[in-house]
Amino acid sequence: MSPLLLIISILLPVAGGFLILPFRFTDSRKMAVYCEIIAVLTTVLVWTALIAVRREPLTVYSFTHGFSITFRADGMGSLFAGMVSLMWPLVLLYAFDYMRESRRQHVFFAFYVMTYGVALGVAFAANMITLYVFYEMLTLVTIPLVTHYGDRESSYAGRKYAAYTIGGASLAFFAVILTTVWGDAGRFVYGGSLGEECVPWLMKTAFLLGFFGFGAKAAVFPLFDWLPTASVAPTPVTALLHAVAVVNTGVFAVTRMTWYVIGPEMLSGTAVQTVCLAASVFSLVFAAVMALREKHFKRRLAFSTMSNLSYMLFGVLLLIPEGLAGGLAHMLFHGIIKMSLFLCAGAFMHMTGNSYVYEVNGAGRRMPVTFVCYTLGGLSLTGIPLFCGFISKWQLLTAGVTAGTTAGYAGTAALIAAAFLCAMYTLTVSARAFFPPAGTDRYAAPGPGGRRAGEAGPLMLAPILIFSVLNVVLGIFPGPVMDFIRRIAEGLI
């Protein structure tokens, strides 16, 4: 089947979302049906492309010195596209109920659907220029989502988000240009595509800038502050921003640059590798400590996301296939876990009007399904066996030991410490929900704090349950998925 199907799967949600703006659906139900049809059709196209399309590049536009817009569905791109395409239609269902009473729904859903197509553009990019173009487009189409509520707090969050991510992309631009000029037009080839004419010290400098530039979206210290601030956005936005679309594109871009353009051979054992590993290890522990200190429910989960993104970067930067497999596995499994946790937090906030961890006391008695699913996600994120989080974290731990370097051992110790902190900042919420201290049950009787407390509607609960089931199933039967990921990490697909 022709690779043209990749282009169609990108254009369909972009065009479909854009058309919402001029037509302004007056009936929110019709708009919901329209959006869900677009999302489901896109998902069908993506999976058809992943299964049937030949793995060869398709160039849409080419200009000077090999700079081109080219798409291809290789192994790593297929993993990211598959993850995005499974999650988007489910979170849309959640969003229809969550945003039912919100103003400017047509603007929200227009950009929400467009973001789906742009994220697929990142996944299917076949070179650095194409990746960079869609990486920047992703920032632009998500700014209206972050600022959706239109108040001062949302506007401030949007400005900060734009400053950090666009500023980071400016740093990365140097790496994009050099890898395109010296690296077979920036084409993605497992092991690297740099030519002999490249200047090693300059390329390593470019990598360092690219790591922190792309790493801004992955919230690497010190470029992290936008992430917790952006949690003021509606929960369907923060779920995708903090679990899939935006933050994972940062990890995805760093991985592409490291393994598919510059190559581990040039970077292994260098000071540049040490600096980037140190930043990742520090970020994952720092963010776990900040999550434990944070009292706001969604901001706590945002700091948790920062920590887990650095887990992925640590694996990628070990520059061994075992580490890459661990990083990619955690990208997938963390997306599933964190999607569940954010949707549970959003359901609680939506149904009670409360936002802080201490306001959860007793909520599990009114919202048992929500907080059971939250607890399953917390156990998985901590790394408890029989959940998918254990699989990827174990892979990362063993990779750190296998690397046999000081940075590898230090990172392994940091992962263990962060796991203990993770148990404290996630499972204490569950303890508050089901076993509140005497006299602190806010939901024991109807009142100002718990008047609306109760399970969310079926459109919100269904995605939460599906992600929770995936969390357990992939923890018990990880074999096929991990085999696929290991083949990617070994350059076989």
Summary of the structure (lengths in Angstrom):
residues: 493
radius of gyration: 21.5
end to end distance: 17.9
largest distance: 73.1
contacts: 1936
relative contact order: 0.09
helix: 76%
strand: 3%
